[in-house]
């Protein structure tokens, strides 16, 4: 740890330890995903193979960067130049990953909404009168909310 980094108070130390343990687990999951996750990402139909690769890197980075980010802060201490480089390196890459994730979701989303089936498919054994009563009853229930 950097000599000019302040020590946390004793009552906050368990929180820092828990956070560090969670981030270490996330880093381990990111490494496992980097080793075993590519076949699943490769099979996604995103329309461009480069987007599949960027999505894979994005997911690995989203899960694994926290451990590195916090440890760099801890070892950097109060060095403002180092802090600026850490913030630029991690936050700019997170913004790029966010755009990649949004673009991937847009490519995976269906382009058309499915059409609703006609009423006779939804209520196959109901007469017209029963359908009318059912719709009036649901209208009254909705107004009561």
Residue pairs with C-beta under 8 A, 6 or more apart in sequence:
1 74
1 75
1 77
2 74
2 75
2 76
2 77
2 78
2 79
3 77
4 77
4 78
4 79
5 74
5 75
5 76
5 77
5 78
8 16
19 70
20 67
20 70
23 66
23 67
23 70
24 67
26 63
26 64
26 66
26 67
27 63
27 64
27 66
27 67
27 68
29 63
29 64
30 60
30 61
30 63
30 64
31 64
33 59
33 60
33 63
34 60
34 64
37 56
37 59
37 60
38 56
41 52
41 55
41 56
41 59
42 52
42 56
44 52
44 55
44 104
44 108
45 107
45 108
46 52
46 55
46 104
46 107
46 108
47 107
51 100
51 103
51 104
51 107
54 100
54 104
55 100
55 101
55 104
57 97
57 100
58 97
58 100
58 101
58 104
61 93
61 94
61 97
62 94
62 97
62 101
65 90
65 93
65 94
68 90
69 86
69 90
72 86
73 83
73 86
76 82
76 83
76 86
119 131
123 130
123 131
123 134
126 134
